[in-house]
Amino acid sequence: MSHYSALIFDFDGVITLSEPIHYEAIIRAIKPFGLSLDYETYAADYIGLGDVESYQKLFKAHQKPCDRNLIDCIIANKTKIYEAIAKELQAVEGVMELVEQAESLDWQLGICSAARYDDLYAVLPPLNNSELIKHFKVIVSGNEMPYGKSTPDGYLLTAKKLKVDPKACVVIEDSPVGIRSAKKAGMYVFGITTSYSKPLLKEADCIVDSLLEINLTNL
C-alpha cells in the first residue's frame, strides 16, 4: 500500500492556465513606472516568486528605487487588472479526474500557490461553478508565503494544515522553482509541461504533459 496520503496542487499553470493572464496584468501595472518585462524573463526568473520579492527584483533590474508603499500600490493595481481579465479562466483538463482519484484513495487535498488570495479568488468563482474548489480542504496562498516558492515554507505549511507528514505528500507543479520548493519539503513531485519544457522540469520525480497521465495508484 502507498505511504502517500495527500495531493497538493499548485494553482497557476496546474489547475488553470493563468500565467499569461498574470503576466498581462503585471505589464499593465508596471508600465506607468517606466518598467518593462518580456515574457521569457518573466517565465525564467519570476514565476513562483512572491509579489513583493518579484517587484523588488524588477525595480532592482531597472536600477530604480522603490519602497514598500510603492510596491503595495502596484500589487493592488495589478490585482484589479487581473480580476478584470481573468473571469473566463476554466480548470485544466484532468483536474477533476485527479481529484476523484485522490478521494477514492482517501487522500487529503490541498492547494499551495504563490499567488495572493485576491488573485486566487478572482479565478475561483467560475471554478466553483464546476464544483471543483469545494473538494480542497486547505488553500495556502502567497499571503502566507513571504518568499513565494523560493523556500519550501509554503509546502510545509500546506502539509501542516492538512495534518499530513510532508513525506506523505504528492505535489503537482508547473515551474522549476515550484518543483524545487516541494522537493526541499521532502515531497514527491509531478512536473507538468503547461508552462515549461521537460528539460527545465528535470528536478521533478515524474514529468507529464497532461494531468490525465497521472495514476496515483502506481505510487
N, C-alpha and C positions, 0 to 999 in steps of 0.2 A: 504493500500500500504506500502511496506517495506521502512524503512527510510535509508536503506543501498544504497550506490551509487558507491562503488569501491571494487574491488577484488585485493588483493595483494598476490602474490606467493613468498614464499621462493624459492630458486633455487635448491641447492644441497639436494637431497632426496625428492624433491617435483616435480620439472619439469623434472629432470633427476637423475638417481640413481648413483651419482658420489662420495659419501662419501668414499667408499672403494678405489677409484682411488686417492682421496686426501690423504688418509692415506698412500698408497703405495708411493706416491711422497714425502711425509714428511719423511718416514722411510729412503728412499734413500738419501734425502738431509741432514739428521742429522747424519747418520752413520759415516762420516769422522770425526765428532767431538766427537765421543765416547758416543753419546746419543742413547737411545732406548725408545720405547713407544709401549706397547701392545694395540691391538685394543679395548679391553674392557675399558682401561683407556682413550684412545682417545675418544671413544663414550661417556663415562660418564662425562669427565672433559674438553674436548677441542672443540667439535663440537659447532659452534655458536660463538666462541671467534674470535676476530680479530687476524691477523697473528702476529703482534708484541707482543700482550698480550700472545698469545699461546707459542711463543718461549721463552719469558721471564719466563713464568711459567715452561716450560720444563727444562731450564737451572737451575732454582732455585730448581726443584725437584731432579736434579742430583748434586746439590751443586757445580755447576761450574760457574765461572764468565763469563759474556758476556757484550758486549756493542752494541749500535745501529748499528754500521757499520757491525759487525759480523752478527747480525740478518738480516739486509738488504741483505747481501750476501747469507744467507741461503734462504731467501724468493725468491730471484732472481733465485737461483739454483732449488728450488722446483718448481717454475713456469715453467722453461724449461722442467723439468722432466714430470710435469703434462701435458703440451702441447703435449709431445711426446706420452703419453699413453692414452689420453682422446679423441682421434679423433673419436672413434667409438660409443661414447655415443649417445643415442637417447632419445626422450621425453618419459615420463612415460605415460602409457595408461590412457586416460581420460582427459589429459591436454587440448587438442584441443576442446573436447566436452564442458568442463567447460568454456573455453574462449568464445565459441559461446553462451553458456548460458548467461554469463555476458553481452556480446554485445547485445543480444536480449532484455536485460533489460536496455540498455543504461548506463551500469556501466563503469567507468574508470578502466583501467587495469595497474598494476604495478608489478615490481619485487623488492624485498628487500633481499639482500644476504650479508652475512658476507664475502663471497669470494671476492678477489680482481678482478678488471676489467680484468687483464691479464688472470686469471683463467677462468672467465666467457667467455671471447671471445675465449678461446681455445676450448670451447664446442659449442659456438653459431653458427659457420658455418654449421654443419650438421643440427642443429635445424632450421636455416634459410632456408635450403633446404626444410624443411617441412612447410614453410610459417608461422611458429609459432611466431617468435620473433617480426615481424612487427606489431603484434596486441598490444604490450605493449607500452604505452605512456611514461612510466618512468622506468628506471632501476637504482636503488641505490645499490652501491657495498661497499665492505669493505674499499675501499679507502676513503669513506666519513663517515666511522664509526670507529673511532679510538679504541673503546672498543667492537667492534663486537656487539653481541646482549646481552651483559651483562647489557645494558641500553636500554630504549625504543627509543633512539635517531634516529636510522635508520628508524624505522616505522613512527615516527613523521615526519621525513624529506620526506619520500615517500608520505605521505598524503599531506604535504605542496606542494610538486612538482605536485601532481595530482590536487591540489586546491580543496581538499575534507576534511571535518571535520573528525578527527581521529575516532570519534564515528560512522561515516557512512561507516567505512571500515571493510571488511571481509578478514581475513588472513588465509592462509593455511601453516602450519608449520609441520615439522617432528621431532623437538627436544624440550626437556623441556625448555632449555634456550631461544629458539626462541619463544615458546608459552608464556613464562613469559614476554619476551620483548614486544610482541604485546599486551598482556593483560594490561601491565603497560601503554601502549599508549592509552588504552581505546577501543580497537578493539575487535570484535567478532572473535574467533579463532577456526578453524577446526584443529585438530591434526590428522595426517595420520601415520599409523604404518609401514612405509617403513624402518625406522631406529631404532625405539624403540617400546617396547611393550605397550599395552594400559595403564597398571598401571603407567608407567612413564610419560604418556601424560595427566594425570588426571586433570591438570590445564586448559586444553582446554575446550571450551564450548561444543564441539561435537567431537567425535573420530570416524574415519572411517578407513577401511582397503584399500579402493580404492577411487580415485577421482570420479569414476563413481557412487559412492553412494551419492554424494553431489547434492542436489537440491536447488538452490539459491532462487527459488520462494517460498520455505517454510519459509524463514526467515522473 
